[in-house]
Amino acid sequence: MKIETKCLHSGYKPENGGPGTIPIVQSTTYRFDSCDHVAALFDKPTEYMYSRFANPTCDAVEKKIADLEGGIGCMLTSSGQAASLLSILNLCSAGDSFIASSSIYGGTINLFGFTLKKLGIECIWVDVDASYEEICKAIKPNTKCIFGETLANPALTVFDFDVWVKAAHDNNIPIIVDNTFATPILCRPFEWGVDIVVHSTTKYMDGHAVQGGGCIVDSGNFDWEKAYKATGKFADMIEPDESYHGLRYVGDFGKAAYIVKARTQLMRDFGCYPAAQSAFYLNMGLETLPVRMPRYCENARKVAEFFKTSDKIAKVTYPGLPGDKYYERAQKYLPDGTCGVISISIKGGRAAAVRFMDALKLAIDEVHVADIRTCVLHPASATHRQLTDEQLVAAGIDGGMVRFSCGLENVEDIIEDIKRGLAAI
């Protein structure tokens, strides 16, 4: 099936006379007819047994997202932050390190640079435009993976898959990419050699700002056994898991080893699984995703062109616009569009940016992005507030930056609102 059809039909197939849409299974528990049946699931988890691990409603949505990305399996989480956290913890423990692009989302920078540091895991920051040689040089003997974003939030840098994937695989480590802004409609990182994809499903996938969520998708393509033999890393993928009765993830689950381990170990212990109701809402957003994404891109392109005409704007960052630093790279990896988010830098810095935002009437000033409604945010004051001046520069953020997320309103109304904001500066 083509991706538009998958958004409607993947993951759930109604039985004869069954409900036409994914049913909400509002239950924490599942009943069994024997003690031995339950015991067998604690040796090898192959069925639903408790909704901290899996739920039929969530499972259907997980299967749909895996199909959209072209992966072997998916696990929903309670937020995008939870997905990023578990994607790293599934590979790294105290004493390990991993590499991350320096221009990723501010909340993830805080998670990686501060919280994981407290757990004894080092994040090595590398410029998003680093060369193959620079990336390889940053990799240490204890480095377990690389993390980047297809489209960085809010810097809108475009990840160069070819360079980063080669650096990762030549050093026998997997690469994880946050594909939130692009969604599988605009980019499918597995087709460029990426091993693991994460999403904040709170954004475009949900689209309606009704529930928070995230997910991890496993391509099934990374050769854990080969990497283990070459480097000695990833022993917990190969050797028995004593916390789960000697389960061997690669031996027992083959290509699905990573995602099964994430569910069996980490979801078991952290319990950040979404409710069935949340998955139901997420599925409703997924069904219209291929209709919405082109409209976001169309609106954003027209708005970006308008911003370029204003002498009050110092810089417009939109990779879908000719002349943008990442335009050529976007044409390679995201030829169908680069989402609805634009970053602008207003002359006059923070004070001018605040005046612009406070004068807007249609665009909502909120801590959100990638919604059906147009919304704005001042990153230096909000999502990236905890960063130092040096980190803000590395993330491509200045005091005058405004993240402008185009919704699905008539673009002429959006532009009229922008005129109102600019007039206040």
Secondary structure, DSSP 8 states (H G I E B T S, - for coil): --HHHHHHHTT----TT--SS------SB---S-HHHHHHHTTS--S--BTTT--HHHHHHHHHHHHHHT-SEEEEESSHHHHHHHHHHTT--TT-EEEEETTS-HHHHHIIIIIHHHTT-EEEEE-TT--HHHHHHH--TTEEEEEEESB-TTT--B--HHHHHHHHHHTT--EEEE-TTTHHHH--GGGGT-SEEEEETTTTTT-SSS---EEEEE-S---HHHHHHHHS--HHHHS-BGGGTTB-HHHHHGGGHHHHHIIIIIIHHH-----HHHHHHHHHHHHHHHHHHHHHHHHHHHHHHHHHT-TTEEEEE-TTSTTSTTHHHHHHH-TT---SEEEEEETTHHHHHHHHHHH-SSSEE-S--S-SS-EEE-TTTTTTTTS-HHHHHHTT--TTEEEEE--SS-HHHHHHHHHHHHHT-
